[in-house]
């Protein structure tokens, strides 16, 4: 019917970093009924090409990240684009540039500035199957030159990546050193505050002094002590994760009984469990063989996993700690009746600073349900366990706070190091 727009002739992708050229080509081609997509660099162009599957690809030769010849080589390796017309549109008219573009796989070579009258006809010609000729002898010669240039470019990129990687390693080392240094500096005032808080507690005896005043001072001292302990835990976590990341975690290996390690952990969390009505079920640890390990570090690792179970188990739930021997290793399981973990998070929870769920839902208490933290407990546990040549992983059906499915953490430790 007269007056109705005609269907687009073809889909054309134009890869060009100059916006003025983008606008001109897009306007000219769309005025002739083509549907035009534009991209400013090679990787974006390849992504659009895969998604839109254009009938014709136009591109500049001099592009950031990947030049037009490299983009052409990549596109030609993809099945859909093995025969798609790819035309270089460039102001580069240096000797051999046309031959190298054709040798790299381009169907044609057009120069800028484009002729707005002839350009649509040239595009239609390439869509109809036209190819700029390149004699076989010239193709082989320029293909060899192109291959040499690619190898040289690849070599330069490798040097750049090695240099950048070295700088990143140095920055990472400096970061770790700085974190450890700052953490040690924080320990000095924390020790002083802790000492004075202890003296305040020692000097306050309601039996022989003004009871209300003394009780108030004692409460202040208790508050100071709790704050210092919490801050000390944060400092120790930061130091631990920095040492693990930098590979400077030293283990003092010796005979270790996991039953004693877990007993110490249970002693520390018992008050919290009683306050939140959490049931503790410990079984099978006394039968485990003695293992070669750093008991202090293992206490931190296992304690972090147990505290994580406490944090994500609703009041009235159960935490079970069981052990069994598996060949030349022991398998310690910490099972809870908590909210569970989504399958896609099973690996990520062991990454530094990763916190499950929204931080708005976390309280300031580390022992309260879904309590706060830096997201370092499980990464530290993973680092310590792997330093013992062990493994840690989690099993959980998913996350459901309404009907908690629970989680089971496995800690597999070798009996002997070697």
Buried (B, 14 or more C-beta within 10 A) or exposed (E): EEEEEEEBBBBBBBBBBBEEBBEBBBEBBEEEEBBBBBBBBBEEBBEBBEEEEBBBBBBBBEBEEBBBBBBBBBBBEEEEBEEBBBBBBBEBEEEEBBBBBBBBBBBBBBBBEBEEEEBBEBBBBBBEEEEBEBEEEBBEBBBEBBEEBBEEEEEEEEEEEEEEEEEEEEEEEEEBEEBBEBBEEBBEEBEEBBEEBBEBBEEBEEEEEEEEEBEEBBEBBEEBBEBBEBBBBBBBBBBBBBBBBBEEBEBEBEEBBBBBBBEEBBEEBEEBBEEBEBEBEBEBBEEBEBBBBBBEBBBBBBBBBBBBBBBBBBEEBBBBBBBBEEEEBBBBBBBBBBBBBBEEBBEEBBEBEBBBBEEEEBEEBBBBBBBBBBBBBBBBBBBBBBBBBBBBEBBBEEBEBEEBBBBBBBBBBBBEBE
